[in-house]
């Protein structure tokens, strides 16, 4: 009987709690509906379109090459915001608008508030001040955690262990292994802030953010050189670089690319936004000037020759941004054979912070790339980079994945 009484009391409590939650949710919904300000959300949406017209590097590509009907999309979004009747539905309308572009660098995020009205919306590629005058290295913080560093997963994810002859060599930040005469090197991230242990080794009180980043980068470069050297000493004559799932990072990638050859390489430099006209008419279907500056001269990258043998690169749809730059450099200059699947299509990202729209009606910012990278055939990297040899990278059968790669390696 006492147990039955306790059970009955608990059941009554849970019913009251559930009723309270329902009432609370109802009040929240009622508040959202009664205080929704459609004109404020429309003002934010107009602000976003203005910023996109002059500061979104891929806008013209989406309209002209992907044939995205931005006029129809605009009409749908405007109508959806007007008829939203709540913040949640207005937010979802703008999110649908952004997702329609299918651009990993075009995204919403929670922004810093309050808004500094004087802050530039479109971050310029160059300023009037000299680099020395403009640059201030802000303090990194009290320790690596305060500096924003964390230890990401650096391990192999592809089922290499199922390949015949798989022999692990080292783990750590850059795991390596051997498959016969093939040395396998895993680089899971190109962002210095993904290597907490390296940060702790170089951190010192009062160090600046940029100084810390360069110190971590230098340490990681040495680790990469040591890893490659160890593979060579153990008989590797071919190098397979695994950057599957590597979503990118920083310009550090250029230094890593240079390790993989002793050749001089070149490619078209990234193109920055820089329209020479008022482009607001693009949302009315009017002819406008291009959003990007004219194509710059080709840039050069001299290999340092830490590795000089044949190179293979394993990439997949998770290989993006800075990692796609590595794929492009090595593929365009015939340094490496790319194996796997088409890359993420993140392309160029945020130079000096990129372009940002700060909403007033909600605590969200919209980030968009202010640069675009193109392959030698004129294709925007936002389309992803196709592999030279395609194999299944996302199937449930790990044995099938491993067998497909083994078949490719046997022929190379």
VOPAGU-2260 file (C-alpha; in pm, 1 decimal, decimal comma):
REM VOPAGU-2260
SITE   aa  ch    i         X         Y         Z
SITE  UNK   A    0       0,0       0,0       0,0
SITE  UNK   A    1     273,1     260,4      83,9
SITE  UNK   A    2     431,6     194,8    -256,8
SITE  UNK   A    3      97,6     250,5    -428,9
SITE  UNK   A    4      51,2     580,8    -244,2
SITE  UNK   A    5     400,4     696,1    -342,4
SITE  UNK   A    6     338,3     592,9    -703,9
SITE  UNK   A    7       7,9     781,7    -712,7
SITE  UNK   A    8     172,3    1091,6    -565,5
SITE  UNK   A    9     453,9    1073,0    -818,2
SITE  UNK   A   10     206,0    1034,8   -1103,1
SITE  UNK   A   11      16,0    1344,3    -987,3
SITE  UNK   A   12     342,6    1537,8    -965,6
SITE  UNK   A   13     443,4    1436,7   -1317,3
SITE  UNK   A   14     102,7    1537,2   -1451,0
SITE  UNK   A   15     130,5    1879,3   -1286,5
SITE  UNK   A   16     483,5    1916,8   -1419,7
SITE  UNK   A   17     375,4    1824,9   -1771,9
SITE  UNK   A   18      85,0    2069,9   -1750,6
SITE  UNK   A   19     320,2    2344,1   -1629,3
SITE  UNK   A   20     556,8    2279,3   -1919,2
SITE  UNK   A   21     269,6    2294,0   -2168,8
SITE  UNK   A   22     145,0    2621,2   -2017,7
SITE  UNK   A   23     495,9    2767,1   -2022,6
SITE  UNK   A   24     547,8    2668,5   -2385,1
SITE  UNK   A   25     211,7    2818,6   -2470,2
SITE  UNK   A   26     308,7    3146,6   -2306,8
SITE  UNK   A   27     639,6    3150,5   -2495,1
SITE  UNK   A   28     462,3    3089,5   -2825,8
SITE  UNK   A   29     204,2    3357,4   -2742,9
SITE  UNK   A   30     480,2    3605,5   -2657,6
SITE  UNK   A   31     665,1    3517,7   -2979,8
SITE  UNK   A   32     354,2    3574,3   -3191,1
SITE  UNK   A   33     230,2    3892,4   -3021,4
SITE  UNK   A   34     571,5    4063,1   -3024,1
SITE  UNK   A   35     683,1    3954,5   -3373,8
SITE  UNK   A   36     802,0    4256,5   -3571,8
SITE  UNK   A   37     784,1    4171,6   -3942,6
SITE  UNK   A   38     925,8    4508,9   -4059,7
SITE  UNK   A   39    1235,6    4458,8   -3840,3
SITE  UNK   A   40    1295,7    4112,9   -3987,1
SITE  UNK   A   41    1241,5    4246,3   -4339,1
SITE  UNK   A   42    1495,4    4520,5   -4266,8
SITE  UNK   A   43    1747,8    4256,5   -4161,8
SITE  UNK   A   44    1673,9    4056,7   -4475,1
SITE  UNK   A   45    1723,2    4365,6   -4695,4
SITE  UNK   A   46    2049,6    4432,9   -4513,3
SITE  UNK   A   47    2160,2    4077,3   -4588,2
SITE  UNK   A   48    2080,9    4115,0   -4959,6
SITE  UNK   A   49    2271,2    4443,5   -4975,5
SITE  UNK   A   50    2576,2    4285,9   -4815,9
SITE  UNK   A   51    2553,3    3983,9   -5043,8
SITE  UNK   A   52    2533,1    4198,5   -5356,1
SITE  UNK   A   53    2865,8    4364,7   -5283,4
SITE  UNK   A   54    3040,0    4120,0   -5051,9
SITE  UNK   A   55    2940,3    3758,9   -5127,9
SITE  UNK   A   56    3208,3    3621,0   -5357,3
SITE  UNK   A   57    3001,9    3331,5   -5492,1
SITE  UNK   A   58    2674,6    3513,5   -5563,3
SITE  UNK   A   59    2733,4    3555,8   -5937,6
SITE  UNK   A   60    2854,1    3196,9   -5970,5
SITE  UNK   A   61    2541,5    3064,4   -5801,7
SITE  UNK   A   62    2313,1    3262,9   -6032,1
SITE  UNK   A   63    2502,2    3220,1   -6358,9
SITE  UNK   A   64    2654,8    2872,2   -6332,8
SITE  UNK   A   65    2436,0    2684,4   -6087,7
SITE  UNK   A   66    2132,1    2861,4   -6230,8
SITE  UNK   A   67    1992,8    2937,6   -5886,8
SITE  UNK   A   68    1687,2    3159,1   -5941,9
SITE  UNK   A   69    1772,0    3424,7   -5686,2
SITE  UNK   A   70    1473,4    3640,9   -5788,4
SITE  UNK   A   71    1224,4    3364,0   -5716,5
SITE  UNK   A   72    1409,8    3275,4   -5397,6
SITE  UNK   A   73    1392,7    3639,9   -5290,2
SITE  UNK   A   74    1017,5    3657,7   -5354,5
SITE  UNK   A   75     958,1    3338,5   -5157,8
SITE  UNK   A   76    1167,7    3457,9   -4863,8
SITE  UNK   A   77    1008,2    3802,9   -4852,7
SITE  UNK   A   78     661,1    3648,5   -4851,6
SITE  UNK   A   79     761,6    3394,2   -4587,4
SITE  UNK   A   80     889,1    3665,7   -4352,2
SITE  UNK   A   81     574,0    3873,0   -4401,0
SITE  UNK   A   82     356,2    3572,5   -4324,6
SITE  UNK   A   83     574,4    3427,2   -4050,7
SITE  UNK   A   84     384,3    3576,8   -3753,3
SITE  UNK   A   85     665,8    3460,9   -3522,1
SITE  UNK   A   86    1040,6    3492,9   -3478,3
SITE  UNK   A   87    1088,6    3118,6   -3516,0
SITE  UNK   A   88     918,0    3104,5   -3854,4
SITE  UNK   A   89    1100,9    3416,2   -3974,6
SITE  UNK   A   90    1431,4    3261,7   -3868,2
SITE  UNK   A   91    1344,9    2942,5   -4055,9
SITE  UNK   A   92    1260,3    3145,1   -4367,6
SITE  UNK   A   93    1600,8    3312,2   -4368,9
SITE  UNK   A   94    1773,5    2984,0   -4293,8
SITE  UNK   A   95    1600,4    2825,0   -4594,7
SITE  UNK   A   96    1721,1    3116,8   -4805,8
SITE  UNK   A   97    2080,5    3060,6   -4696,0
SITE  UNK   A   98    2066,4    2683,2   -4736,8
SITE  UNK   A   99    1943,3    2723,7   -5095,1
SITE  UNK   A  100    2293,6    2838,5   -5193,6
SITE  UNK   A  101    2451,7    2512,7   -5072,8
SITE  UNK   A  102    2772,4    2692,6   -4979,7
SITE  UNK   A  103    2948,5    2572,3   -4660,2
SITE  UNK   A  104    3097,3    2918,2   -4601,0
SITE  UNK   A  105    2758,3    3093,3   -4633,1
SITE  UNK   A  106    2603,8    3031,2   -4293,2
SITE  UNK   A  107    2433,3    3172,1   -3985,2
SITE  UNK   A  108    2585,0    3181,4   -3640,9
SITE  UNK   A  109    2516,1    3343,0   -3306,4
SITE  UNK   A  110    2690,6    3680,2   -3313,3
SITE  UNK   A  111    2854,1    3905,0   -3058,5
SITE  UNK   A  112    2626,4    4167,7   -2913,5
SITE  UNK   A  113    2587,9    4460,9   -2872,6
SITE  UNK   A  114    2651,8    4557,8   -3233,7
SITE  UNK   A  115    2926,5    4809,3   -3302,4
SITE  UNK   A  116    2758,6    5021,5   -3568,1
SITE  UNK   A  117    3086,9    5162,7   -3699,4
SITE  UNK   A  118    3229,0    4818,4   -3775,0
SITE  UNK   A  119    3271,8    4747,3   -4148,6
SITE  UNK   A  120    3033,7    4494,8   -4300,4
SITE  UNK   A  121    3261,1    4397,0   -4586,8
SITE  UNK   A  122    3611,6    4330,3   -4464,3
SITE  UNK   A  123    3857,6    4487,9   -4710,1
SITE  UNK   A  124    4143,2    4285,3   -4847,5
SITE  UNK   A  125    4370,8    4582,3   -4811,3
SITE  UNK   A  126    4365,9    4897,2   -4603,5
SITE  UNK   A  127    4526,0    5237,0   -4624,2
SITE  UNK   A  128    4758,5    5164,4   -4333,6
SITE  UNK   A  129    5072,0    4963,7   -4380,0
SITE  UNK   A  130    5071,5    4606,8   -4255,0
SITE  UNK   A  131    5298,6    4699,9   -3964,8
SITE  UNK   A  132    5078,2    4993,1   -3864,5
SITE  UNK   A  133    4752,9    4798,6   -3889,4
SITE  UNK   A  134    4856,5    4477,9   -3715,8
SITE  UNK   A  135    4813,3    4442,9   -3341,1
SITE  UNK   A  136    4881,9    4102,1   -3188,2
SITE  UNK   A  137    4620,2    4070,7   -2915,7
SITE  UNK   A  138    4712,5    3871,2   -2603,2
SITE  UNK   A  139    4631,8    3502,4   -2642,3
SITE  UNK   A  140    4496,7    3468,9   -2288,7
SITE  UNK   A  141    4597,4    3303,5   -1964,6
SITE  UNK   A  142    4654,2    2958,1   -2114,0
SITE  UNK   A  143    4582,1    2743,0   -2418,4
SITE  UNK   A  144    4221,7    2686,9   -2315,8
SITE  UNK   A  145    4163,5    3060,9   -2291,0
SITE  UNK   A  146    4332,6    3100,5   -2629,0
SITE  UNK   A  147    4070,6    2873,4   -2786,0
SITE  UNK   A  148    4286,9    2566,4   -2846,0
SITE  UNK   A  149    4147,6    2216,6   -2813,7
SITE  UNK   A  150    4265,9    1867,3   -2892,9
SITE  UNK   A  151    4071,3    1732,5   -3188,3
SITE  UNK   A  152    4069,3    1373,6   -3307,7
SITE  UNK   A  153    4382,5    1318,5   -3516,3
SITE  UNK   A  154    4345,0     943,8   -3569,1
SITE  UNK   A  155    4281,9     750,4   -3887,9
SITE  UNK   A  156    3910,3     718,3   -3966,3
SITE  UNK   A  157    3928,6     534,1   -4297,8
SITE  UNK   A  158    3945,1     154,8   -4231,9
SITE  UNK   A  159    4310,5     119,7   -4330,2
SITE  UNK   A  160    4358,7    -162,4   -4079,6
SITE  UNK   A  161    4163,5    -390,5   -4313,4
SITE  UNK   A  162    4421,4    -348,0   -4589,3
SITE  UNK   A  163    4672,4    -633,2   -4625,5
SITE  UNK   A  164    5011,6    -542,0   -4483,5
SITE  UNK   A  165    4889,1    -248,0   -4275,0
SITE  UNK   A  166    5164,4    -167,0   -4024,2
SITE  UNK   A  167    5119,2     130,9   -3787,8
SITE  UNK   A  168    5435,6     335,9   -3734,6
SITE  UNK   A  169    5341,0     623,2   -3503,4
SITE  UNK   A  170    5035,7     787,5   -3352,4
SITE  UNK   A  171    4998,5    1136,1   -3207,0
SITE  UNK   A  172    4913,7    1450,8   -3400,9
SITE  UNK   A  173    5011,6    1300,8   -3736,5
SITE  UNK   A  174    4968,1     922,1   -3732,4
SITE  UNK   A  175    5164,1     721,5   -3988,9
SITE  UNK   A  176    5175,8     365,7   -4114,8
SITE  UNK   A  177    5316,7     149,9   -4392,0
SITE  UNK   A  178    5143,4     -61,2   -4654,6
SITE  UNK   A  179    5433,6    -229,6   -4826,8
SITE  UNK   A  180    5639,3      50,9   -4980,5
SITE  UNK   A  181    5360,0     306,7   -4931,8
SITE  UNK   A  182    5394,4     542,9   -4639,4
SITE  UNK   A  183    5059,1     666,3   -4508,4
SITE  UNK   A  184    5038,3    1005,4   -4335,7
SITE  UNK   A  185    4721,5    1127,9   -4164,6
SITE  UNK   A  186    4659,1    1503,8   -4146,2
SITE  UNK   A  187    4318,0    1550,0   -3986,3
SITE  UNK   A  188    4323,1    1928,7   -3937,3
SITE  UNK   A  189    4497,5    2232,3   -4085,2
SITE  UNK   A  190    4398,7    2462,8   -3800,5
SITE  UNK   A  191    4664,0    2529,8   -3540,0
SITE  UNK   A  192    4395,7    2559,9   -3271,9
SITE  UNK   A  193    4317,2    2187,7   -3309,1
SITE  UNK   A  194    4648,6    2089,5   -3148,9
SITE  UNK   A  195    4617,7    2160,1   -2776,9
SITE  UNK   A  196    4925,5    1958,5   -2682,0
SITE  UNK   A  197    5141,9    2153,6   -2924,2
SITE  UNK   A  198    5003,9    2477,6   -2783,2
SITE  UNK   A  199    5100,0    2378,4   -2430,5
SITE  UNK   A  200    5456,9    2309,8   -2541,8
SITE  UNK   A  201    5509,9    2657,8   -2687,6
SITE  UNK   A  202    5279,2    2869,2   -2468,8
SITE  UNK   A  203    5436,6    3137,5   -2252,3
SITE  UNK   A  204    5279,4    3414,0   -2042,4
SITE  UNK   A  205    5197,5    3726,0   -2241,4
SITE  UNK   A  206    5224,7    3559,8   -2581,7
SITE  UNK   A  207    5010,9    3711,1   -2856,8
SITE  UNK   A  208    4745,8    3521,4   -3052,5
SITE  UNK   A  209    4936,7    3539,8   -3380,6
SITE  UNK   A  210    5271,0    3465,0   -3220,5
SITE  UNK   A  211    5117,8    3158,9   -3056,3
SITE  UNK   A  212    4968,6    3041,5   -3384,6
SITE  UNK   A  213    5304,3    3070,9   -3561,0
SITE  UNK   A  214    5481,8    2890,0   -3278,1
SITE  UNK   A  215    5234,8    2600,9   -3291,4
SITE  UNK   A  216    5263,1    2593,5   -3669,9
SITE  UNK   A  217    5642,3    2575,5   -3659,0
SITE  UNK   A  218    5630,2    2290,4   -3408,2
SITE  UNK   A  219    5377,4    2097,8   -3616,4
SITE  UNK   A  220    5581,3    2150,2   -3932,8
SITE  UNK   A  221    5877,4    1986,2   -3761,8
SITE  UNK   A  222    5657,7    1694,9   -3656,1
SITE  UNK   A  223    5544,0    1649,8   -4015,4
SITE  UNK   A  224    5901,7    1654,9   -4141,5
SITE  UNK   A  225    5998,5    1396,3   -3881,3
SITE  UNK   A  226    5701,8    1176,2   -3970,7
SITE  UNK   A  227    5786,7    1186,0   -4341,5
SITE  UNK   A  228    6153,8    1124,3   -4269,9
SITE  UNK   A  229    6068,6     823,5   -4055,8
SITE  UNK   A  230    5854,4     674,4   -4332,0
SITE  UNK   A  231    6138,0     717,7   -4580,4
SITE  UNK   A  232    6383,7     554,4   -4341,8
SITE  UNK   A  233    6151,5     254,3   -4314,2
SITE  UNK   A  234    6144,6     203,6   -4690,2
SITE  UNK   A  235    5852,7     412,3   -4813,6
SITE  UNK   A  236    5891,3     508,3   -5179,8
SITE  UNK   A  237    5534,8     637,1   -5224,2
SITE  UNK   A  238    5340,4     865,6   -4990,8
SITE  UNK   A  239    4964,6     852,3   -4932,6
SITE  UNK   A  240    4836,3    1163,8   -4754,4
SITE  UNK   A  241    4500,8    1105,5   -4586,1
SITE  UNK   A  242    4304,8    1431,1   -4558,3
SITE  UNK   A  243    3960,6    1271,7   -4567,4
SITE  UNK   A  244    3728,8    1455,3   -4330,2
SITE  UNK   A  245    3976,1    1742,8   -4295,1
SITE  UNK   A  246    3747,2    2045,3   -4303,4
SITE  UNK   A  247    4026,8    2297,8   -4345,8
SITE  UNK   A  248    4208,6    2548,3   -4131,0
SITE  UNK   A  249    4448,8    2829,6   -4207,1
SITE  UNK   A  250    4715,3    2937,6   -4453,8
SITE  UNK   A  251    4944,6    2692,6   -4274,6
SITE  UNK   A  252    4833,6    2450,7   -4546,8
SITE  UNK   A  253    5066,6    2622,9   -4795,5
SITE  UNK   A  254    5369,2    2526,3   -4588,2
SITE  UNK   A  255    5244,8    2167,7   -4568,6
SITE  UNK   A  256    5187,4    2153,4   -4944,2
SITE  UNK   A  257    5544,9    2266,6   -5004,3
SITE  UNK   A  258    5677,1    1965,6   -4810,7
SITE  UNK   A  259    5541,8    1723,8   -5069,8
SITE  UNK   A  260    5758,9    1813,3   -5370,3
SITE  UNK   A  261    6075,7    1991,0   -5474,7
SITE  UNK   A  262    5904,7    2139,7   -5781,7
SITE  UNK   A  263    5794,0    2498,4   -5832,5
SITE  UNK   A  264    5413,5    2510,5   -5846,8
SITE  UNK   A  265    5168,4    2775,0   -5964,0
SITE  UNK   A  266    4795,5    2842,3   -5979,5
SITE  UNK   A  267    4554,8    3133,9   -6011,4
SITE  UNK   A  268    4543,1    3338,1   -5693,0
SITE  UNK   A  269    4218,9    3378,0   -5500,6
SITE  UNK   A  270    3993,1    3653,7   -5630,8
SITE  UNK   A  271    3857,7    3905,5   -5381,9
SITE  UNK   A  272    3524,3    4084,6   -5386,3
SITE  UNK   A  273    3560,3    4433,9   -5529,4
SITE  UNK   A  274    3265,1    4549,4   -5740,8
SITE  UNK   A  275    3307,3    4880,0   -5923,4
SITE  UNK   A  276    2935,7    4961,4   -5937,2
SITE  UNK   A  277    2617,1    4959,0   -5730,6
SITE  UNK   A  278    2503,6    4595,8   -5751,8
SITE  UNK   A  279    2170,4    4628,4   -5572,7
SITE  UNK   A  280    1993,3    4576,0   -5905,6
SITE  UNK   A  281    2094,6    4210,2   -5907,4
SITE  UNK   A  282    1790,0    4142,2   -5687,7
SITE  UNK   A  283    1568,7    4303,0   -5954,6
SITE  UNK   A  284    1719,4    4107,9   -6243,4
SITE  UNK   A  285    1910,2    4408,8   -6376,9
SITE  UNK   A  286    2255,6    4380,3   -6541,2
SITE  UNK   A  287    2531,1    4463,7   -6292,8
SITE  UNK   A  288    2909,5    4454,7   -6282,3
SITE  UNK   A  289    3084,1    4145,2   -6147,8
SITE  UNK   A  290    3122,9    4104,7   -5773,1
SITE  UNK   A  291    3483,4    3984,9   -5797,9
SITE  UNK   A  292    3790,8    4179,1   -5890,4
SITE  UNK   A  293    3960,9    4085,7   -6216,7
SITE  UNK   A  294    4165,6    3767,5   -6213,9
SITE  UNK   A  295    4502,1    3830,7   -6047,1
SITE  UNK   A  296    4833,8    3698,4   -6165,1
SITE  UNK   A  297    4923,7    3338,6   -6092,6
SITE  UNK   A  298    5091,0    3276,7   -5760,1
SITE  UNK   A  299    5394,3    3058,0   -5707,2
SITE  UNK   A  300    5472,3    2802,7   -5439,3
SITE  UNK   A  301    5817,6    2651,1   -5424,9
SITE  UNK   A  302    5836,5    2299,1   -5292,0
SITE  UNK   A  303    6085,9    2235,7   -5013,4
SITE  UNK   A  304    6145,6    1874,3   -5110,0
SITE  UNK   A  305    6098,9    1700,7   -4776,2
SITE  UNK   A  306    5928,1    1437,5   -4990,3
SITE  UNK   A  307    6017,2    1398,7   -5359,0
SITE  UNK   A  308    5861,2    1066,1   -5456,7
SITE  UNK   A  309    5514,5     983,7   -5594,1
SITE  UNK   A  310    5225,9    1128,7   -5393,0
SITE  UNK   A  311    4870,2    1004,5   -5348,2
SITE  UNK   A  312    4599,7    1201,9   -5166,6
SITE  UNK   A  313    4289,7    1047,4   -5008,9
SITE  UNK   A  314    4002,6    1298,5   -5002,4
SITE  UNK   A  315    3627,5    1287,6   -4955,1
SITE  UNK   A  316    3322,1    1510,5   -4923,4
SITE  UNK   A  317    3447,6    1617,9   -4580,7
SITE  UNK   A  318    3768,5    1756,7   -4731,1
SITE  UNK   A  319    3706,1    2131,0   -4745,9
SITE  UNK   A  320    3840,7    2484,0   -4754,0
SITE  UNK   A  321    4215,7    2482,2   -4681,2
SITE  UNK   A  322    4226,3    2108,2   -4747,7
SITE  UNK   A  323    4071,3    2168,1   -5089,4
SITE  UNK   A  324    4351,6    2412,7   -5153,5
SITE  UNK   A  325    4597,5    2129,0   -5095,5
SITE  UNK   A  326    4406,6    1904,9   -5335,6
SITE  UNK   A  327    4399,8    2180,2   -5597,7
SITE  UNK   A  328    4769,0    2269,7   -5571,6
SITE  UNK   A  329    4887,8    1910,0   -5593,6
SITE  UNK   A  330    4640,4    1809,9   -5865,7
SITE  UNK   A  331    4683,4    2115,2   -6089,9
SITE  UNK   A  332    5061,6    2084,0   -6078,2
SITE  UNK   A  333    5061,5    1707,6   -6139,9
SITE  UNK   A  334    5230,3    1638,2   -5808,3
SITE  UNK   A  335    4968,0    1398,2   -5673,6
SITE  UNK   A  336    4697,6    1156,1   -5778,9
SITE  UNK   A  337    4372,6    1227,4   -5594,3
SITE  UNK   A  338    4177,5     923,1   -5473,0
SITE  UNK   A  339    3832,8     916,2   -5312,2
SITE  UNK   A  340    3535,0    1135,9   -5392,0
SITE  UNK   A  341    3451,1    1496,4   -5481,5
SITE  UNK   A  342    3554,9    1737,0   -5207,1
SITE  UNK   A  343    3319,7    1946,6   -4993,9
SITE  UNK   A  344    3301,1    2251,5   -5217,8
SITE  UNK   A  345    3379,0    2497,5   -4939,6
SITE  UNK   A  346    3632,6    2677,3   -5157,8
SITE  UNK   A  347    3783,4    3002,8   -5040,4
SITE  UNK   A  348    3670,4    3126,0   -4701,4
SITE  UNK   A  349    3700,9    3443,3   -4499,8
SITE  UNK   A  350    3995,0    3671,0   -4578,8
SITE  UNK   A  351    4046,2    3908,2   -4284,5
SITE  UNK   A  352    3719,7    3784,1   -4137,5
SITE  UNK   A  353    3513,5    3770,3   -4457,2
SITE  UNK   A  354    3180,0    3947,7   -4505,0
SITE  UNK   A  355    2937,8    3957,9   -4213,6
SITE  UNK   A  356    2578,9    4075,3   -4179,6
SITE  UNK   A  357    2464,8    4147,1   -3824,7
SITE  UNK   A  358    2091,4    4118,0   -3765,3
SITE  UNK   A  359    1910,0    4359,2   -3535,6
SITE  UNK   A  360    1587,5    4163,5   -3487,4
SITE  UNK   A  361    1770,3    3851,0   -3372,0
SITE  UNK   A  362    2110,8    3764,4   -3221,0
SITE  UNK   A  363    2240,2    3606,6   -3542,4
SITE  UNK   A  364    2511,0    3697,5   -3790,1
SITE  UNK   A  365    2538,6    3569,3   -4145,5
SITE  UNK   A  366    2890,7    3490,6   -4262,8
SITE  UNK   A  367    2983,7    3475,3   -4629,7
SITE  UNK   A  368    3308,4    3429,8   -4819,0
SITE  UNK   A  369    3469,9    3741,3   -4960,9
SITE  UNK   A  370    3703,5    3545,9   -5188,3
SITE  UNK   A  371    3677,0    3273,1   -5449,8
SITE  UNK   A  372    3933,0    3025,6   -5581,7
SITE  UNK   A  373    3918,9    2892,1   -5935,8
SITE  UNK   A  374    4077,9    2590,6   -6098,9
SITE  UNK   A  375    4268,6    2625,0   -6424,4
SITE  UNK   A  376    3958,6    2527,9   -6624,2
SITE  UNK   A  377    3765,0    2819,2   -6470,8
SITE  UNK   A  378    3563,0    2612,7   -6223,9
SITE  UNK   A  379    3493,8    2772,4   -5887,5
SITE  UNK   A  380    3619,7    2549,6   -5605,9
SITE  UNK   A  381    3277,2    2586,0   -5447,8
SITE  UNK   A  382    3177,2    2305,3   -5686,4
SITE  UNK   A  383    3423,0    2073,1   -5516,3
SITE  UNK   A  384    3721,2    1902,8   -5679,2
SITE  UNK   A  385    3671,5    1568,2   -5848,3
SITE  UNK   A  386    3919,9    1289,6   -5771,5
SITE  UNK   A  387    4139,6    1134,3   -6036,9
SITE  UNK   A  388    4028,9     791,7   -5915,9
SITE  UNK   A  389    3690,8     754,0   -5747,9
SITE  UNK   A  390    3631,0     498,0   -5473,9
SITE  UNK   A  391    3342,2     459,2   -5224,7
SITE  UNK   A  392    3420,9     663,3   -4914,8
SITE  UNK   A  393    3089,0     655,2   -4730,4
SITE  UNK   A  394    2950,6     303,5   -4728,8
SITE  UNK   A  395    2863,3      91,1   -4427,3
SITE  UNK   A  396    3082,7    -196,2   -4541,7
SITE  UNK   A  397    3433,6    -104,7   -4424,5
SITE  UNK   A  398    3573,7    -409,3   -4600,2
SITE  UNK   A  399    3437,0    -277,7   -4930,5
SITE  UNK   A  400    3603,2      58,7   -4870,3
SITE  UNK   A  401    3937,0     -98,7   -4787,7
SITE  UNK   A  402    3920,7    -335,3   -5085,2
SITE  UNK   A  403    3852,2     -47,5   -5324,1
SITE  UNK   A  404    4155,4     144,9   -5200,1
SITE  UNK   A  405    4373,3    -166,5   -5202,6
SITE  UNK   A  406    4282,7    -224,8   -5568,0
SITE  UNK   A  407    4386,8     129,9   -5657,7
SITE  UNK   A  408    4713,8     110,8   -5465,6
SITE  UNK   A  409    4801,8    -216,6   -5635,9
SITE  UNK   A  410    4788,8     -41,0   -5973,9
SITE  UNK   A  411    4971,7     279,3   -5882,0
